[in-house]
Structure formats: structure tokens, C-alpha cells
Amino acid sequence: MSEHQTRGGVDRRGLLALGLAAPAALAAAGSPVQAAQPAPGLDRRRLGKLEVSGLGLGVQNMSRTYQTTIPYRPEMIDIIRKARDQGVTFFDAAEAYGPHEVERILGEGVAPFRDDVVIASKFGWNIDLETGVRGPGLNSRPEHIKLAVEGMLRRLRTDRIDLLYQHRVDPAVPIEDVAGAVKDLMAQGKVLHWGLCEMGPQTLRRAHAELPLAAVQNEYSMLWRGPEAWVLKACEELGIGLVCWSPLGVGFLNGAIDARTRYADGDIRKLEGRFAPEKLPANLALVALVKAWAQRKGCAPGQVALAWLRAQRPWVVPIPGTTQMAHMLQNVGAAGVAFTPAELSELKAAVAAIEVQGLRLPPAVLAYSEVEAPPKG
């Protein structure tokens, strides 16, 4: 039974949709969200009190790929709907993706089964609420957050956001004020749960004390293991789920990048130090590792990387993104890859022995992250 059905009511990715008074009352009562029954082999996991499929779908690139091409919209809709057929009930978007256009794609994609899925989206960049033009810096002023959510609701074709994240922490606005704005939106039934992205430990604790967080979203993969420094421990202590963006290292861990790869202008990977020609050869040791394990387990390299992440904790949920149907199906298949305790210990040790070289993001982007420093180099 869907969340809306348990509440007697209404309807829509990674984010919204439902009646007003009833959802507000349930959110206040802390009732868990009931997602649709996933397909066999795809488990369900909890992010705080929010229940989602054990692997989600990130739709960030469905309006423009890393290579700067524009995907064929009907194909993106098909991928979203096929993912649901495979048991995926957790879809992740943001107003910044597009900007705005990805939310429109997701809203159309999940419209036939909105009440059976969990939609997450994010606010926090300084984006014009009407035109979608991005201005400089961040904007988490409470009045802006509330208007940003109204735009999300329209684009996502829904009346609630299941999980609303602050995309980047805005140093100009106290996190308590941000939590207050989200609390008001919850009282109106427009937001059900909230989370933070790329925050520091003090921000996490202050935010959670003000309004309990369901999830935090950080980059986490074999290629960048920063959350192991403190995020995993803090989430376990506080009962918060961890959603992993870029769990395949922007294609690196499924073998899409090698020493000869070069990037188009506008592709963020062109600006990431870990993919620079002088750093890449050392980092390719990870690719060799996942390929060896893929052969050993009879699966694809990317499936090894996703299964490794899922094995870290039962409340860790990767959200790999793709614009190709075959890749989506392959990613979902990672739920069927399991490690014995001995295998997992061996794989963890092998991953930990590889020191990743180079910055994980361009310095200008890292400046907006409170998470501890990336690997040296």
C-alpha cells in the first residue's frame, strides 16, 4: 500500500506530492513512508523514517549529459518508468539540474505512479524562480526556500516533496532558519522529510537538533571515500540515512574512462583533478580492481562498485544516474551481487590500499562543500 493510500489520499521523483492537512499530521507524528513493493532482488531501506528502494535513480543528466549532449526526452521517460517496473521507488532530482528541466522530466515520468514512489529534490543555489537562470552563489533565505518549493511542486506535477535537501550549506543563513522554513513547509504538507548535502559535522548536528533529518547526501564511492572519515559514524549515531551521489565515480568505476579519455568543453570531469592525465594512471588501479572482482563474481564492474557501497551499512542507498536503458538495468542488477564476510573484508582492504590522487571536484565547486577535504594531490 502506498503512503498516500495509508493516509487515504492523493499523488508523484526523489521528492513530492499529497494532500495538505493529513500529510502534515503524519509528518508530525513521524509515520514512516510506505513505498511500493520493489521487484524481487531489490530490497527496501530506511532513511530515518522514510522507506525507499535499496537503490535509487539519479536523473541529473536527463536534460544534459556530462558530454553536453541533450538526451531524447521520450527515452528518459521510458528509463524512469522502466526503473519503476524493476522495483526502483526512489528518484533524485534538484532545481539546479537543468536548471528546472530535470524536475519537469521526472514529473512527467512518474506521473502514472506518483503515489508509489519517493521523490527527492534540492534547493540552495541562487536560481531565479521563474526563468531558472542561475546567479552567483547560494540562496537559502527562508522566503526563497518556500517559493522554490512552490516551483518544484509545479514542475514535478505533485503536491508534496517526499525528501527535500538543502543542496549546499549557505553560510549567510543560520541552519536553524533553514530548518524553520522546512518545518513550515512540513506543517503545510508540502514537504514530508528533509536532508542536507555536503554538510560539515557541526551543521549536521545543529540541523538535526532543530528538525530531525531523514538523510544526508554526499559523494561516496570507491573513488572518493570521504564519508568514511565521519559521516557514516554520525549517521549511525543519529539514525540518519546516507544517500550516495556519483556512486560510480561519474562513469569511472564501470570502465567508461581510461588513460586515453579526453573530455568535451563543459564536461565537469575535464576540471576534476582525479581525471587529469598525470593523476589518472594511478587511479586506474581502482578500475583494474573492480574488473578483477567482476570477473570473480560474474557481473559487471559497476555492479561490484554499487554492491560494495550497499554493503557498507543497511541504510546506505546509492543513486546512480544514467541516460541509457541498459545501464539502468545493469545498475539495478547490482542488488543481486552479494559478498561473503570474507570477500567483503578482502575487497574493503584492497580498496583502502589504493590512494586516490587529485581533487574530486573543481576547486570552485569544492568551495561550496563543508565535507572534509578530498584526497591529497
PyMOL commands that set and color helices and strands:
alter all, ss='L'
color gray80, all
select helices_A, chain A and resi 3-7+21-29+60-62+73-85+101-116+142-155+175-187+201-210+226-228+231-238+252-254+268-271+273-275+280-297+301-310+325-336+341-352+363-366
alter helices_A, ss='H'
color red, helices_A
select strands_A, chain A and resi 44-47+50-53+57-58+90-92+118-123+125-127+134-138+161-166+191-197+215-219+241-245+316-318
alter strands_A, ss='S'
color yellow, strands_A
deselect
rebuild
show_as cartoon
